[in-house]
């Protein structure tokens, strides 16, 4: 087996995402793993911090701390929360 891949095809090479932006999130530092997945402490443009898995950052699944979804839902409901 290739040393750079696990049985599931995930890379063993540790990525450093510090300083990178994904949507409204800026990666601050590594966080404690979630299960066996690497996670990151990120600061949202709204000022809140959140912890996100690497894959969710890189595939676009998570773009904010949740404030973006709140804004979208509020707009859909005519501004009523």
Secondary structure, DSSP 8 states (H G I E B T S, - for coil): --TTB-TTS-B-S----TT-EETTEEEEEEEEEETTEEEEEEEETTS-EEEEEHHHHHTTS--SSSHHHHHHHHHHTTT--
